[in-house]
Amino acid sequence: MRAVLSKVTGGPETLVVEDIPSPEAKPGHAVISVKAVGVNFPDVLMIED
């Protein structure tokens, strides 16, 4: 699965898209497929520290 990762402090230009292993559900848990997400301005401020 593809994931957007924040590996270093900085603005949105520091975010990277990588393929990571798909999670597996543990007993009593579920994995939910997400088709789209949004990134808001406060989300960007959290990685700029």
mmCIF entry with sequence, helices, sheets and N, C-alpha, C, O atoms, coordinates in Angstrom:
data_MODEL
# 
_entry.id   MODEL 
# 
_entity.id                         1 
_entity.type                       polymer 
_entity.pdbx_number_of_molecules   1 
# 
_entity_poly.entity_id                      1 
_entity_poly.type                           'polypeptide(L)' 
_entity_poly.nstd_linkage                   no 
_entity_poly.nstd_monomer                   no 
_entity_poly.pdbx_seq_one_letter_code       MRAVLSKVTGGPETLVVEDIPSPEAKPGHAVISVKAVGVNFPDVLMIED 
_entity_poly.pdbx_seq_one_letter_code_can   MRAVLSKVTGGPETLVVEDIPSPEAKPGHAVISVKAVGVNFPDVLMIED 
_entity_poly.pdbx_strand_id                 A 
# 
loop_
_entity_poly_seq.entity_id 
_entity_poly_seq.num 
_entity_poly_seq.mon_id 
_entity_poly_seq.hetero 
1 1  MET n 
1 2  ARG n 
1 3  ALA n 
1 4  VAL n 
1 5  LEU n 
1 6  SER n 
1 7  LYS n 
1 8  VAL n 
1 9  THR n 
1 10 GLY n 
1 11 GLY n 
1 12 PRO n 
1 13 GLU n 
1 14 THR n 
1 15 LEU n 
1 16 VAL n 
1 17 VAL n 
1 18 GLU n 
1 19 ASP n 
1 20 ILE n 
1 21 PRO n 
1 22 SER n 
1 23 PRO n 
1 24 GLU n 
1 25 ALA n 
1 26 LYS n 
1 27 PRO n 
1 28 GLY n 
1 29 HIS n 
1 30 ALA n 
1 31 VAL n 
1 32 ILE n 
1 33 SER n 
1 34 VAL n 
1 35 LYS n 
1 36 ALA n 
1 37 VAL n 
1 38 GLY n 
1 39 VAL n 
1 40 ASN n 
1 41 PHE n 
1 42 PRO n 
1 43 ASP n 
1 44 VAL n 
1 45 LEU n 
1 46 MET n 
1 47 ILE n 
1 48 GLU n 
1 49 ASP n 
# 
_struct_asym.id          A 
_struct_asym.entity_id   1 
# 
loop_
_struct_conf.conf_type_id 
_struct_conf.id 
_struct_conf.pdbx_PDB_helix_id 
_struct_conf.beg_label_comp_id 
_struct_conf.beg_label_asym_id 
_struct_conf.beg_label_seq_id 
_struct_conf.pdbx_beg_PDB_ins_code 
_struct_conf.end_label_comp_id 
_struct_conf.end_label_asym_id 
_struct_conf.end_label_seq_id 
_struct_conf.pdbx_end_PDB_ins_code 
_struct_conf.beg_auth_comp_id 
_struct_conf.beg_auth_asym_id 
_struct_conf.beg_auth_seq_id 
_struct_conf.end_auth_comp_id 
_struct_conf.end_auth_asym_id 
_struct_conf.end_auth_seq_id 
_struct_conf.pdbx_PDB_helix_class 
_struct_conf.details 
_struct_conf.pdbx_PDB_helix_length 
HELX_P HELX_P1 AA1 PRO A 12 ? THR A 14 ? PRO A 12 THR A 14 5 ? 3 
HELX_P HELX_P2 AA2 PHE A 41 ? GLU A 48 ? PHE A 41 GLU A 48 1 ? 8 
# 
_struct_conf_type.id          HELX_P 
_struct_conf_type.criteria    ? 
_struct_conf_type.reference   ? 
# 
_struct_sheet.id               AA1 
_struct_sheet.type             ? 
_struct_sheet.number_strands   2 
_struct_sheet.details          ? 
# 
_struct_sheet_order.sheet_id     AA1 
_struct_sheet_order.range_id_1   1 
_struct_sheet_order.range_id_2   2 
_struct_sheet_order.offset       ? 
_struct_sheet_order.sense        anti-parallel 
# 
loop_
_struct_sheet_range.sheet_id 
_struct_sheet_range.id 
_struct_sheet_range.beg_label_comp_id 
_struct_sheet_range.beg_label_asym_id 
_struct_sheet_range.beg_label_seq_id 
_struct_sheet_range.pdbx_beg_PDB_ins_code 
_struct_sheet_range.end_label_comp_id 
_struct_sheet_range.end_label_asym_id 
_struct_sheet_range.end_label_seq_id 
_struct_sheet_range.pdbx_end_PDB_ins_code 
_struct_sheet_range.beg_auth_comp_id 
_struct_sheet_range.beg_auth_asym_id 
_struct_sheet_range.beg_auth_seq_id 
_struct_sheet_range.end_auth_comp_id 
_struct_sheet_range.end_auth_asym_id 
_struct_sheet_range.end_auth_seq_id 
AA1 1 ARG A 2  ? SER A 6  ? ARG A 2  SER A 6  
AA1 2 LEU A 15 ? ASP A 19 ? LEU A 15 ASP A 19 
# 
loop_
_atom_site.group_PDB 
_atom_site.id 
_atom_site.type_symbol 
_atom_site.label_atom_id 
_atom_site.label_alt_id 
_atom_site.label_comp_id 
_atom_site.label_asym_id 
_atom_site.label_entity_id 
_atom_site.label_seq_id 
_atom_site.pdbx_PDB_ins_code 
_atom_site.Cartn_x 
_atom_site.Cartn_y 
_atom_site.Cartn_z 
_atom_site.occupancy 
_atom_site.B_iso_or_equiv 
_atom_site.pdbx_formal_charge 
_atom_site.auth_seq_id 
_atom_site.auth_comp_id 
_atom_site.auth_asym_id 
_atom_site.auth_atom_id 
_atom_site.pdbx_PDB_model_num 
ATOM 1   N N  . MET A 1 1  ? 0.845   -1.171  0.000  1.00 0.00 ? 1  MET A N  1 
ATOM 2   C CA . MET A 1 1  ? 0.000   0.000   0.000  1.00 0.00 ? 1  MET A CA 1 
ATOM 3   C C  . MET A 1 1  ? 0.888   1.229   0.000  1.00 0.00 ? 1  MET A C  1 
ATOM 4   O O  . MET A 1 1  ? 2.032   1.181   0.450  1.00 0.00 ? 1  MET A O  1 
ATOM 5   N N  . ARG A 1 2  ? 0.356   2.328   -0.505 1.00 0.00 ? 2  ARG A N  1 
ATOM 6   C CA . ARG A 1 2  ? 1.123   3.573   -0.531 1.00 0.00 ? 2  ARG A CA 1 
ATOM 7   C C  . ARG A 1 2  ? 0.798   4.388   0.710  1.00 0.00 ? 2  ARG A C  1 
ATOM 8   O O  . ARG A 1 2  ? -0.335  4.386   1.191  1.00 0.00 ? 2  ARG A O  1 
ATOM 9   N N  . ALA A 1 3  ? 1.807   5.084   1.223  1.00 0.00 ? 3  ALA A N  1 
ATOM 10  C CA . ALA A 1 3  ? 1.625   5.922   2.405  1.00 0.00 ? 3  ALA A CA 1 
ATOM 11  C C  . ALA A 1 3  ? 2.426   7.205   2.223  1.00 0.00 ? 3  ALA A C  1 
ATOM 12  O O  . ALA A 1 3  ? 3.498   7.196   1.618  1.00 0.00 ? 3  ALA A O  1 
ATOM 13  N N  . VAL A 1 4  ? 1.901   8.302   2.748  1.00 0.00 ? 4  VAL A N  1 
ATOM 14  C CA . VAL A 1 4  ? 2.630   9.567   2.774  1.00 0.00 ? 4  VAL A CA 1 
ATOM 15  C C  . VAL A 1 4  ? 3.283   9.650   4.141  1.00 0.00 ? 4  VAL A C  1 
ATOM 16  O O  . VAL A 1 4  ? 2.606   9.606   5.168  1.00 0.00 ? 4  VAL A O  1 
ATOM 17  N N  . LEU A 1 5  ? 4.615   9.770   4.145  1.00 0.00 ? 5  LEU A N  1 
ATOM 18  C CA . LEU A 1 5  ? 5.375   9.751   5.391  1.00 0.00 ? 5  LEU A CA 1 
ATOM 19  C C  . LEU A 1 5  ? 6.082   11.076  5.622  1.00 0.00 ? 5  LEU A C  1 
ATOM 20  O O  . LEU A 1 5  ? 6.545   11.725  4.684  1.00 0.00 ? 5  LEU A O  1 
ATOM 21  N N  . SER A 1 6  ? 6.157   11.463  6.885  1.00 0.00 ? 6  SER A N  1 
ATOM 22  C CA . SER A 1 6  ? 6.927   12.629  7.306  1.00 0.00 ? 6  SER A CA 1 
ATOM 23  C C  . SER A 1 6  ? 8.141   12.099  8.052  1.00 0.00 ? 6  SER A C  1 
ATOM 24  O O  . SER A 1 6  ? 8.039   11.703  9.213  1.00 0.00 ? 6  SER A O  1 
ATOM 25  N N  . LYS A 1 7  ? 9.294   12.091  7.380  1.00 0.00 ? 7  LYS A N  1 
ATOM 26  C CA . LYS A 1 7  ? 10.507  11.526  7.977  1.00 0.00 ? 7  LYS A CA 1 
ATOM 27  C C  . LYS A 1 7  ? 11.425  12.590  8.575  1.00 0.00 ? 7  LYS A C  1 
ATOM 28  O O  . LYS A 1 7  ? 12.266  12.285  9.420  1.00 0.00 ? 7  LYS A O  1 
ATOM 29  N N  . VAL A 1 8  ? 11.262  13.836  8.135  1.00 0.00 ? 8  VAL A N  1 
ATOM 30  C CA . VAL A 1 8  ? 12.074  14.940  8.649  1.00 0.00 ? 8  VAL A CA 1 
ATOM 31  C C  . VAL A 1 8  ? 11.165  16.130  8.924  1.00 0.00 ? 8  VAL A C  1 
ATOM 32  O O  . VAL A 1 8  ? 10.078  16.238  8.356  1.00 0.00 ? 8  VAL A O  1 
ATOM 33  N N  . THR A 1 9  ? 11.614  17.015  9.791  1.00 0.00 ? 9  THR A N  1 
ATOM 34  C CA . THR A 1 9  ? 10.863  18.230  10.088 1.00 0.00 ? 9  THR A CA 1 
ATOM 35  C C  . THR A 1 9  ? 10.930  19.164  8.890  1.00 0.00 ? 9  THR A C  1 
ATOM 36  O O  . THR A 1 9  ? 11.989  19.323  8.281  1.00 0.00 ? 9  THR A O  1 
ATOM 37  N N  . GLY A 1 10 ? 9.815   19.777  8.552  1.00 0.00 ? 10 GLY A N  1 
ATOM 38  C CA . GLY A 1 10 ? 9.787   20.719  7.439  1.00 0.00 ? 10 GLY A CA 1 
ATOM 39  C C  . GLY A 1 10 ? 8.382   20.891  6.915  1.00 0.00 ? 10 GLY A C  1 
ATOM 40  O O  . GLY A 1 10 ? 7.422   20.396  7.506  1.00 0.00 ? 10 GLY A O  1 
ATOM 41  N N  . GLY A 1 11 ? 8.266   21.585  5.818  1.00 0.00 ? 11 GLY A N  1 
ATOM 42  C CA . GLY A 1 11 ? 6.966   21.843  5.208  1.00 0.00 ? 11 GLY A CA 1 
ATOM 43  C C  . GLY A 1 11 ? 6.484   20.662  4.390  1.00 0.00 ? 11 GLY A C  1 
ATOM 44  O O  . GLY A 1 11 ? 7.072   19.582  4.435  1.00 0.00 ? 11 GLY A O  1 
ATOM 45  N N  . PRO A 1 12 ? 5.408   20.873  3.640  1.00 0.00 ? 12 PRO A N  1 
ATOM 46  C CA . PRO A 1 12 ? 4.829   19.786  2.856  1.00 0.00 ? 12 PRO A CA 1 
ATOM 47  C C  . PRO A 1 12 ? 5.787   19.215  1.808  1.00 0.00 ? 12 PRO A C  1 
ATOM 48  O O  . PRO A 1 12 ? 5.614   18.081  1.360  1.00 0.00 ? 12 PRO A O  1 
ATOM 49  N N  . GLU A 1 13 ? 6.791   19.992  1.419  1.00 0.00 ? 13 GLU A N  1 
ATOM 50  C CA . GLU A 1 13 ? 7.753   19.499  0.428  1.00 0.00 ? 13 GLU A CA 1 
ATOM 51  C C  . GLU A 1 13 ? 8.622   18.365  0.973  1.00 0.00 ? 13 GLU A C  1 
ATOM 52  O O  . GLU A 1 13 ? 9.278   17.666  0.201  1.00 0.00 ? 13 GLU A O  1 
ATOM 53  N N  . THR A 1 14 ? 8.633   18.176  2.297  1.00 0.00 ? 14 THR A N  1 
ATOM 54  C CA . THR A 1 14 ? 9.438   17.104  2.893  1.00 0.00 ? 14 THR A CA 1 
ATOM 55  C C  . THR A 1 14 ? 8.685   15.779  2.973  1.00 0.00 ? 14 THR A C  1 
ATOM 56  O O  . THR A 1 14 ? 9.278   14.753  3.306  1.00 0.00 ? 14 THR A O  1 
ATOM 57  N N  . LEU A 1 15 ? 7.390   15.788  2.673  1.00 0.00 ? 15 LEU A N  1 
ATOM 58  C CA . LEU A 1 15 ? 6.613   14.551  2.712  1.00 0.00 ? 15 LEU A CA 1 
ATOM 59  C C  . LEU A 1 15 ? 7.020   13.652  1.551  1.00 0.00 ? 15 LEU A C  1 
ATOM 60  O O  . LEU A 1 15 ? 7.292   14.134  0.452  1.00 0.00 ? 15 LEU A O  1 
ATOM 61  N N  . VAL A 1 16 ? 7.061   12.342  1.799  1.00 0.00 ? 16 VAL A N  1 
ATOM 62  C CA . VAL A 1 16 ? 7.426   11.383  0.759  1.00 0.00 ? 16 VAL A CA 1 
ATOM 63  C C  . VAL A 1 16 ? 6.350   10.305  0.661  1.00 0.00 ? 16 VAL A C  1 
ATOM 64  O O  . VAL A 1 16 ? 5.741   9.923   1.661  1.00 0.00 ? 16 VAL A O  1 
ATOM 65  N N  . VAL A 1 17 ? 6.129   9.827   -0.551 1.00 0.00 ? 17 VAL A N  1 
ATOM 66  C CA . VAL A 1 17 ? 5.186   8.733   -0.784 1.00 0.00 ? 17 VAL A CA 1 
ATOM 67  C C  . VAL A 1 17 ? 6.007   7.458   -0.946 1.00 0.00 ? 17 VAL A C  1 
ATOM 68  O O  . VAL A 1 17 ? 6.918   7.396   -1.771 1.00 0.00 ? 17 VAL A O  1 
ATOM 69  N N  . GLU A 1 18 ? 5.675   6.444   -0.151 1.00 0.00 ? 18 GLU A N  1 
ATOM 70  C CA . GLU A 1 18 ? 6.398   5.174   -0.207 1.00 0.00 ? 18 GLU A CA 1 
ATOM 71  C C  . GLU A 1 18 ? 5.419   4.017   -0.170 1.00 0.00 ? 18 GLU A C  1 
ATOM 72  O O  . GLU A 1 18 ? 4.297   4.144   0.320  1.00 0.00 ? 18 GLU A O  1 
ATOM 73  N N  . ASP A 1 19 ? 5.862   2.888   -0.696 1.00 0.00 ? 19 ASP A N  1 
ATOM 74  C CA . ASP A 1 19 ? 5.103   1.648   -0.555 1.00 0.00 ? 19 ASP A CA 1 
ATOM 75  C C  . ASP A 1 19 ? 5.506   1.006   0.762  1.00 0.00 ? 19 ASP A C  1 
ATOM 76  O O  . ASP A 1 19 ? 6.694   0.836   1.038  1.00 0.00 ? 19 ASP A O  1 
ATOM 77  N N  . ILE A 1 20 ? 4.524   0.649   1.572  1.00 0.00 ? 20 ILE A N  1 
ATOM 78  C CA . ILE A 1 20 ? 4.775   -0.016  2.846  1.00 0.00 ? 20 ILE A CA 1 
ATOM 79  C C  . ILE A 1 20 ? 3.921   -1.281  2.909  1.00 0.00 ? 20 ILE A C  1 
ATOM 80  O O  . ILE A 1 20 ? 2.934   -1.396  2.182  1.00 0.00 ? 20 ILE A O  1 
ATOM 81  N N  . PRO A 1 21 ? 4.291   -2.231  3.772  1.00 0.00 ? 21 PRO A N  1 
ATOM 82  C CA . PRO A 1 21 ? 3.480   -3.447  3.887  1.00 0.00 ? 21 PRO A CA 1 
ATOM 83  C C  . PRO A 1 21 ? 2.065   -3.124  4.368  1.00 0.00 ? 21 PRO A C  1 
ATOM 84  O O  . PRO A 1 21 ? 1.871   -2.261  5.224  1.00 0.00 ? 21 PRO A O  1 
ATOM 85  N N  . SER A 1 22 ? 1.090   -3.822  3.813  1.00 0.00 ? 22 SER A N  1 
ATOM 86  C CA . SER A 1 22 ? -0.296  -3.643  4.256  1.00 0.00 ? 22 SER A CA 1 
ATOM 87  C C  . SER A 1 22 ? -0.451  -4.199  5.663  1.00 0.00 ? 22 SER A C  1 
ATOM 88  O O  . SER A 1 22 ? 0.094   -5.258  5.974  1.00 0.00 ? 22 SER A O  1 
ATOM 89  N N  . PRO A 1 23 ? -1.191  -3.495  6.519  1.00 0.00 ? 23 PRO A N  1 
ATOM 90  C CA . PRO A 1 23 ? -1.383  -3.993  7.885  1.00 0.00 ? 23 PRO A CA 1 
ATOM 91  C C  . PRO A 1 23 ? -2.262  -5.236  7.897  1.00 0.00 ? 23 PRO A C  1 
ATOM 92  O O  . PRO A 1 23 ? -3.101  -5.425  7.016  1.00 0.00 ? 23 PRO A O  1 
ATOM 93  N N  . GLU A 1 24 ? -2.063  -6.072  8.894  1.00 0.00 ? 24 GLU A N  1 
ATOM 94  C CA . GLU A 1 24 ? -2.897  -7.254  9.074  1.00 0.00 ? 24 GLU A CA 1 
ATOM 95  C C  . GLU A 1 24 ? -3.656  -7.103  10.380 1.00 0.00 ? 24 GLU A C  1 
ATOM 96  O O  . GLU A 1 24 ? -3.102  -6.665  11.388 1.00 0.00 ? 24 GLU A O  1 
ATOM 97  N N  . ALA A 1 25 ? -4.925  -7.469  10.351 1.00 0.00 ? 25 ALA A N  1 
ATOM 98  C CA . ALA A 1 25 ? -5.776  -7.333  11.539 1.00 0.00 ? 25 ALA A CA 1 
ATOM 99  C C  . ALA A 1 25 ? -5.392  -8.370  12.589 1.00 0.00 ? 25 ALA A C  1 
ATOM 100 O O  . ALA A 1 25 ? -5.189  -9.544  12.279 1.00 0.00 ? 25 ALA A O  1 
ATOM 101 N N  . LYS A 1 26 ? -5.298  -7.921  13.824 1.00 0.00 ? 26 LYS A N  1 
ATOM 102 C CA . LYS A 1 26 ? -5.085  -8.820  14.956 1.00 0.00 ? 26 LYS A CA 1 
ATOM 103 C C  . LYS A 1 26 ? -6.446  -9.344  15.393 1.00 0.00 ? 26 LYS A C  1 
ATOM 104 O O  . LYS A 1 26 ? -7.470  -8.766  15.029 1.00 0.00 ? 26 LYS A O  1 
ATOM 105 N N  . PRO A 1 27 ? -6.480  -10.412 16.155 1.00 0.00 ? 27 PRO A N  1 
ATOM 106 C CA . PRO A 1 27 ? -7.776  -10.926 16.622 1.00 0.00 ? 27 PRO A CA 1 
ATOM 107 C C  . PRO A 1 27 ? -8.578  -9.835  17.339 1.00 0.00 ? 27 PRO A C  1 
ATOM 108 O O  . PRO A 1 27 ? -8.052  -9.147  18.214 1.00 0.00 ? 27 PRO A O  1 
ATOM 109 N N  . GLY A 1 28 ? -9.837  -9.683  16.968 1.00 0.00 ? 28 GLY A N  1 
ATOM 110 C CA . GLY A 1 28 ? -10.702 -8.683  17.582 1.00 0.00 ? 28 GLY A CA 1 
ATOM 111 C C  . GLY A 1 28 ? -10.582 -7.299  16.968 1.00 0.00 ? 28 GLY A C  1 
ATOM 112 O O  . GLY A 1 28 ? -11.242 -6.366  17.425 1.00 0.00 ? 28 GLY A O  1 
ATOM 113 N N  . HIS A 1 29 ? -9.747  -7.146  15.932 1.00 0.00 ? 29 HIS A N  1 
ATOM 114 C CA . HIS A 1 29 ? -9.561  -5.863  15.265 1.00 0.00 ? 29 HIS A CA 1 
ATOM 115 C C  . HIS A 1 29 ? -9.951  -5.986  13.802 1.00 0.00 ? 29 HIS A C  1 
ATOM 116 O O  . HIS A 1 29 ? -10.176 -7.091  13.307 1.00 0.00 ? 29 HIS A O  1 
ATOM 117 N N  . ALA A 1 30 ? -10.031 -4.855  13.105 1.00 0.00 ? 30 ALA A N  1 
ATOM 118 C CA . ALA A 1 30 ? -10.375 -4.849  11.683 1.00 0.00 ? 30 ALA A CA 1 
ATOM 119 C C  . ALA A 1 30 ? -9.449  -3.898  10.940 1.00 0.00 ? 30 ALA A C  1 
ATOM 120 O O  . ALA A 1 30 ? -8.977  -2.912  11.505 1.00 0.00 ? 30 ALA A O  1 
ATOM 121 N N  . VAL A 1 31 ? -9.194  -4.194  9.688  1.00 0.00 ? 31 VAL A N  1 
ATOM 122 C CA . VAL A 1 31 ? -8.456  -3.293  8.805  1.00 0.00 ? 31 VAL A CA 1 
ATOM 123 C C  . VAL A 1 31 ? -9.478  -2.662  7.866  1.00 0.00 ? 31 VAL A C  1 
ATOM 124 O O  . VAL A 1 31 ? -10.270 -3.366  7.240  1.00 0.00 ? 31 VAL A O  1 
ATOM 125 N N  . ILE A 1 32 ? -9.459  -1.338  7.771  1.00 0.00 ? 32 ILE A N  1 
ATOM 126 C CA . ILE A 1 32 ? -10.419 -0.602  6.947  1.00 0.00 ? 32 ILE A CA 1 
ATOM 127 C C  . ILE A 1 32 ? -9.676  0.002   5.758  1.00 0.00 ? 32 ILE A C  1 
ATOM 128 O O  . ILE A 1 32 ? -8.644  0.652   5.927  1.00 0.00 ? 32 ILE A O  1 
ATOM 129 N N  . SER A 1 33 ? -10.201 -0.216  4.569  1.00 0.00 ? 33 SER A N  1 
ATOM 130 C CA . SER A 1 33 ? -9.599  0.319   3.355  1.00 0.00 ? 33 SER A CA 1 
ATOM 131 C C  . SER A 1 33 ? -9.973  1.797   3.212  1.00 0.00 ? 33 SER A C  1 
ATOM 132 O O  . SER A 1 33 ? -11.150 2.154   3.277  1.00 0.00 ? 33 SER A O  1 
ATOM 133 N N  . VAL A 1 34 ? -8.971  2.646   3.018  1.00 0.00 ? 34 VAL A N  1 
ATOM 134 C CA . VAL A 1 34 ? -9.193  4.084   2.844  1.00 0.00 ? 34 VAL A CA 1 
ATOM 135 C C  . VAL A 1 34 ? -8.872  4.424   1.393  1.00 0.00 ? 34 VAL A C  1 
ATOM 136 O O  . VAL A 1 34 ? -7.779  4.125   0.911  1.00 0.00 ? 34 VAL A O  1 
ATOM 137 N N  . LYS A 1 35 ? -9.811  5.041   0.702  1.00 0.00 ? 35 LYS A N  1 
ATOM 138 C CA . LYS A 1 35 ? -9.631  5.378   -0.715 1.00 0.00 ? 35 LYS A CA 1 
ATOM 139 C C  . LYS A 1 35 ? -9.071  6.780   -0.925 1.00 0.00 ? 35 LYS A C  1 
ATOM 140 O O  . LYS A 1 35 ? -8.394  7.021   -1.925 1.00 0.00 ? 35 LYS A O  1 
ATOM 141 N N  . ALA A 1 36 ? -9.335  7.712   -0.008 1.00 0.00 ? 36 ALA A N  1 
ATOM 142 C CA . ALA A 1 36 ? -8.859  9.083   -0.151 1.00 0.00 ? 36 ALA A CA 1 
ATOM 143 C C  . ALA A 1 36 ? -8.799  9.737   1.224  1.00 0.00 ? 36 ALA A C  1 
ATOM 144 O O  . ALA A 1 36 ? -9.559  9.382   2.125  1.00 0.00 ? 36 ALA A O  1 
ATOM 145 N N  . VAL A 1 37 ? -7.894  10.690  1.375  1.00 0.00 ? 37 VAL A N  1 
ATOM 146 C CA . VAL A 1 37 ? -7.777  11.449  2.622  1.00 0.00 ? 37 VAL A CA 1 
ATOM 147 C C  . VAL A 1 37 ? -7.550  12.917  2.270  1.00 0.00 ? 37 VAL A C  1 
ATOM 148 O O  . VAL A 1 37 ? -7.234  13.250  1.128  1.00 0.00 ? 37 VAL A O  1 
ATOM 149 N N  . GLY A 1 38 ? -7.713  13.774  3.246  1.00 0.00 ? 38 GLY A N  1 
ATOM 150 C CA . GLY A 1 38 ? -7.443  15.188  3.057  1.00 0.00 ? 38 GLY A CA 1 
ATOM 151 C C  . GLY A 1 38 ? -6.370  15.651  4.027  1.00 0.00 ? 38 GLY A C  1 
ATOM 152 O O  . GLY A 1 38 ? -6.247  15.123  5.132  1.00 0.00 ? 38 GLY A O  1 
ATOM 153 N N  . VAL A 1 39 ? -5.592  16.646  3.605  1.00 0.00 ? 39 VAL A N  1 
ATOM 154 C CA . VAL A 1 39 ? -4.587  17.255  4.472  1.00 0.00 ? 39 VAL A CA 1 
ATOM 155 C C  . VAL A 1 39 ? -4.970  18.719  4.621  1.00 0.00 ? 39 VAL A C  1 
ATOM 156 O O  . VAL A 1 39 ? -5.071  19.442  3.631  1.00 0.00 ? 39 VAL A O  1 
ATOM 157 N N  . ASN A 1 40 ? -5.179  19.150  5.845  1.00 0.00 ? 40 ASN A N  1 
ATOM 158 C CA . ASN A 1 40 ? -5.574  20.525  6.128  1.00 0.00 ? 40 ASN A CA 1 
ATOM 159 C C  . ASN A 1 40 ? -4.368  21.335  6.583  1.00 0.00 ? 40 ASN A C  1 
ATOM 160 O O  . ASN A 1 40 ? -3.341  20.770  6.959  1.00 0.00 ? 40 ASN A O  1 
ATOM 161 N N  . PHE A 1 41 ? -4.492  22.654  6.551  1.00 0.00 ? 41 PHE A N  1 
ATOM 162 C CA . PHE A 1 41 ? -3.391  23.532  6.948  1.00 0.00 ? 41 PHE A CA 1 
ATOM 163 C C  . PHE A 1 41 ? -2.856  23.204  8.340  1.00 0.00 ? 41 PHE A C  1 
ATOM 164 O O  . PHE A 1 41 ? -1.637  23.161  8.503  1.00 0.00 ? 41 PHE A O  1 
ATOM 165 N N  . PRO A 1 42 ? -3.695  22.970  9.357  1.00 0.00 ? 42 PRO A N  1 
ATOM 166 C CA . PRO A 1 42 ? -3.147  22.615  10.677 1.00 0.00 ? 42 PRO A CA 1 
ATOM 167 C C  . PRO A 1 42 ? -2.320  21.324  10.649 1.00 0.00 ? 42 PRO A C  1 
ATOM 168 O O  . PRO A 1 42 ? -1.379  21.180  11.431 1.00 0.00 ? 42 PRO A O  1 
ATOM 169 N N  . ASP A 1 43 ? -2.660  20.388  9.759  1.00 0.00 ? 43 ASP A N  1 
ATOM 170 C CA . ASP A 1 43 ? -1.859  19.171  9.625  1.00 0.00 ? 43 ASP A CA 1 
ATOM 171 C C  . ASP A 1 43 ? -0.442  19.513  9.173  1.00 0.00 ? 43 ASP A C  1 
ATOM 172 O O  . ASP A 1 43 ? 0.527   18.936  9.666  1.00 0.00 ? 43 ASP A O  1 
ATOM 173 N N  . VAL A 1 44 ? -0.324  20.451  8.237  1.00 0.00 ? 44 VAL A N  1 
ATOM 174 C CA . VAL A 1 44 ? 0.987   20.866  7.741  1.00 0.00 ? 44 VAL A CA 1 
ATOM 175 C C  . VAL A 1 44 ? 1.777   21.554  8.846  1.00 0.00 ? 44 VAL A C  1 
ATOM 176 O O  . VAL A 1 44 ? 2.986   21.347  8.952  1.00 0.00 ? 44 VAL A O  1 
ATOM 177 N N  . LEU A 1 45 ? 1.126   22.362  9.664  1.00 0.00 ? 45 LEU A N  1 
ATOM 178 C CA . LEU A 1 45 ? 1.821   23.049  10.754 1.00 0.00 ? 45 LEU A CA 1 
ATOM 179 C C  . LEU A 1 45 ? 2.427   22.059  11.742 1.00 0.00 ? 45 LEU A C  1 
ATOM 180 O O  . LEU A 1 45 ? 3.469   22.338  12.336 1.00 0.00 ? 45 LEU A O  1 
ATOM 181 N N  . MET A 1 46 ? 1.793   20.916  11.921 1.00 0.00 ? 46 MET A N  1 
ATOM 182 C CA . MET A 1 46 ? 2.289   19.925  12.878 1.00 0.00 ? 46 MET A CA 1 
ATOM 183 C C  . MET A 1 46 ? 3.629   19.337  12.446 1.00 0.00 ? 46 MET A C  1 
ATOM 184 O O  . MET A 1 46 ? 4.414   18.939  13.307 1.00 0.00 ? 46 MET A O  1 
ATOM 185 N N  . ILE A 1 47 ? 3.924   19.266  11.143 1.00 0.00 ? 47 ILE A N  1 
ATOM 186 C CA . ILE A 1 47 ? 5.192   18.692  10.699 1.00 0.00 ? 47 ILE A CA 1 
ATOM 187 C C  . ILE A 1 47 ? 6.277   19.746  10.519 1.00 0.00 ? 47 ILE A C  1 
ATOM 188 O O  . ILE A 1 47 ? 7.445   19.394  10.350 1.00 0.00 ? 47 ILE A O  1 
ATOM 189 N N  . GLU A 1 48 ? 5.923   21.041  10.551 1.00 0.00 ? 48 GLU A N  1 
ATOM 190 C CA . GLU A 1 48 ? 6.900   22.104  10.319 1.00 0.00 ? 48 GLU A CA 1 
ATOM 191 C C  . GLU A 1 48 ? 7.727   22.453  11.544 1.00 0.00 ? 48 GLU A C  1 
ATOM 192 O O  . GLU A 1 48 ? 8.773   23.088  11.412 1.00 0.00 ? 48 GLU A O  1 
ATOM 193 N N  . ASP A 1 49 ? 7.294   22.063  12.711 1.00 0.00 ? 49 ASP A N  1 
ATOM 194 C CA . ASP A 1 49 ? 7.939   22.422  13.978 1.00 0.00 ? 49 ASP A CA 1 
ATOM 195 C C  . ASP A 1 49 ? 9.300   22.925  13.772 1.00 0.00 ? 49 ASP A C  1 
ATOM 196 O O  . ASP A 1 49 ? 9.983   23.272  14.735 1.00 0.00 ? 49 ASP A O  1 
# 
